[in-house]
Amino acid sequence: MLFTIARAIAWGRAAAVATVIGNASGMFLVSLLVAVGLGPLLQASKLFYNGVQWAGGAYLIYLGYAAIAASKVDAHGMQKTQGVKPAFVTSIKNGFWVGVLNPKSVVFFAAILPQFVDRDKNNVTAQLILLGAIFALIALISDGSYGVLAGTVRQWLSGDIRRLIFMRTSGGVVMIALGLFTIFSSLLIN
């Protein structure tokens, strides 16, 4: 959710919604992988789990740095209602990779969803896939709402170039902080 809000502040509602679409798709893919057996692999291998966590954190740091580096250029473009904001498809891809590279999603899907499965039926995998789809749909609606709200605030504040640069830079700082938190949390747990 914080990633979506950061994107909304940096680039507006459309980028936030595209990010949410990508993120929900990425989390659904993770739920599919868990349903077919990746969850136990991540639970069994600390090295693999940490590798996925570090890759996700590094990707967030990269996205945050890119947002900060382009903040002035983007702010001028936003005032002209054009600019260097990512294309809708690019925002979907960015959100997708953040969703896929979040090992906490894997742990959540592997640890929590099986509790809601009827093991006496032969379709445990199908049940897990359905639960993953429901989770992705709920995330799409809730995170999308936060993104639209944050994007609306951004549009309201966009009359001043300094505020736009500040918002864009703040969004980048939040993404970097999320990336660092992801990496450091793996260090503290081990």
C-alpha positions in Angstrom: 0.0 0.0 0.0 2.8 2.5 0.8 4.4 1.8 -2.5 1.1 2.7 -4.2 0.7 5.9 -2.2 4.3 6.9 -3.1 3.6 6.3 -6.8 0.4 8.3 -6.5 2.1 11.2 -4.9 4.9 11.0 -7.5 2.9 10.5 -10.7 -0.8 10.7 -9.9 -3.9 8.5 -10.0 -3.3 6.7 -13.3 0.2 5.6 -12.3 -1.2 4.5 -8.9 -4.0 2.5 -10.4 -1.6 0.9 -12.9 0.8 0.0 -10.1 -2.0 -1.6 -8.1 -3.1 -3.6 -11.1 0.5 -4.9 -11.5 0.9 -5.5 -7.8 -2.3 -7.5 -7.5 -1.3 -9.5 -10.6 2.1 -10.2 -9.1 0.6 -11.3 -5.8 -1.8 -13.5 -7.6 1.1 -15.1 -9.5 2.8 -15.6 -6.1 -0.4 -17.3 -4.8 -0.3 -19.6 -7.8 3.3 -20.5 -7.2 2.5 -21.2 -3.5 -0.4 -23.3 -4.6 1.9 -25.5 -6.7 4.7 -25.7 -4.1 7.0 -22.7 -4.0 5.8 -21.7 -0.5 7.4 -24.8 1.2 10.6 -24.2 -0.7 10.8 -20.6 0.6 10.0 -21.8 4.1 12.7 -24.5 3.9 15.5 -22.3 2.5 16.6 -19.2 4.3 19.0 -18.4 1.5 16.3 -18.5 -1.1 13.9 -16.5 1.1 16.5 -13.9 1.8 17.5 -13.7 -1.9 13.9 -12.9 -2.9 13.6 -10.4 0.0 16.9 -8.7 -1.0 15.9 -8.6 -4.7 12.6 -7.0 -3.8 14.2 -4.4 -1.5 16.9 -3.6 -4.1 14.2 -3.1 -6.7 12.3 -0.7 -4.5 15.5 1.3 -3.8 16.1 1.5 -7.5 12.6 2.8 -8.2 12.9 5.4 -5.4 16.3 6.6 -6.7 14.9 6.9 -10.2 12.0 9.0 -8.8 14.3 11.3 -6.9 16.7 11.7 -9.8 14.0 12.8 -12.1 12.0 14.9 -9.6 12.7 18.3 -11.1 12.2 17.2 -14.7 9.0 15.4 -13.8 7.7 18.3 -11.7 8.1 20.7 -14.7 6.4 18.1 -16.9 3.5 17.7 -14.5 2.8 21.4 -14.6 2.6 21.3 -18.4 0.3 18.2 -18.1 3.0 16.2 -19.9 6.2 14.9 -18.5 8.4 11.9 -17.9 6.0 9.9 -15.8 6.1 6.2 -16.6 3.7 4.8 -19.1 0.6 2.9 -17.8 2.1 -0.4 -18.9 5.5 0.5 -17.2 3.7 1.2 -14.0 1.9 -2.1 -14.2 5.3 -3.8 -14.7 6.8 -2.0 -11.8 3.9 -3.0 -9.5 4.0 -6.5 -10.8 7.7 -7.0 -9.9 7.1 -5.4 -6.4 4.3 -7.9 -5.9 6.3 -10.9 -7.1 9.4 -10.0 -5.2 7.7 -9.6 -1.9 8.6 -12.7 0.1 6.2 -11.8 2.9 3.4 -12.5 0.4 4.7 -16.0 -0.1 4.9 -16.6 3.6 1.4 -15.2 4.0 0.0 -17.3 1.2 1.9 -20.4 2.5 1.1 -19.9 6.2 -2.4 -18.4 6.3 -4.4 -19.5 3.2 -4.0 -23.3 3.9 -6.0 -22.8 7.1 -9.0 -22.0 4.9 -8.7 -25.1 2.7 -10.9 -28.2 3.1 -8.2 -30.9 3.0 -10.7 -33.7 2.7 -11.5 -32.6 -0.9 -9.2 -33.5 -3.7 -8.9 -29.9 -5.1 -6.6 -28.3 -2.5 -4.6 -26.5 -5.3 -7.8 -25.1 -6.8 -9.0 -23.9 -3.4 -5.7 -22.1 -2.9 -5.8 -20.5 -6.3 -9.3 -19.3 -5.6 -8.3 -17.8 -2.2 -5.3 -16.1 -3.9 -7.6 -14.6 -6.5 -9.9 -13.3 -3.8 -7.0 -11.8 -1.9 -5.7 -10.1 -5.1 -9.2 -8.7 -5.8 -9.5 -7.3 -2.3 -5.9 -5.8 -2.6 -6.9 -4.3 -6.0 -9.9 -2.5 -4.5 -8.4 -1.4 -1.2 -4.9 -0.3 -2.5 -6.5 1.2 -5.6 -8.7 3.4 -3.4 -5.7 4.6 -1.4 -3.9 5.3 -4.7 -6.8 7.3 -6.1 -7.1 9.3 -2.9 -3.3 10.0 -2.8 -3.3 10.9 -6.5 -6.2 13.3 -5.9 -4.3 15.1 -3.2 -1.3 15.3 -5.5 -3.4 17.0 -8.2 -4.8 19.4 -5.7 -1.3 20.5 -4.6 0.2 20.6 -8.1 -0.1 24.4 -8.5 3.4 25.1 -7.1 6.6 23.6 -8.7 8.3 23.4 -5.3 5.5 21.3 -3.9 5.6 19.0 -6.9 9.4 18.5 -6.5 8.8 17.8 -2.8 6.0 15.3 -3.5 8.1 13.5 -6.2 11.1 13.4 -4.0 9.0 12.3 -1.0 7.6 9.4 -3.0 11.1 8.4 -3.9 12.3 8.6 -0.3 9.3 6.4 0.8 10.2 3.8 -1.9 13.9 3.8 -0.8 12.8 3.5 2.9 10.5 0.5 2.0 13.4 -1.1 0.2 15.8 -0.6 3.1 13.2 -1.8 5.6 12.7 -5.0 3.5 16.4 -5.7 3.4 17.1 -4.8 7.0 14.1 -6.8 8.3 15.7 -9.9 6.7 18.9 -9.2 8.5 17.2 -8.7 11.9 15.2 -11.9 11.5 18.2 -14.1 10.8 
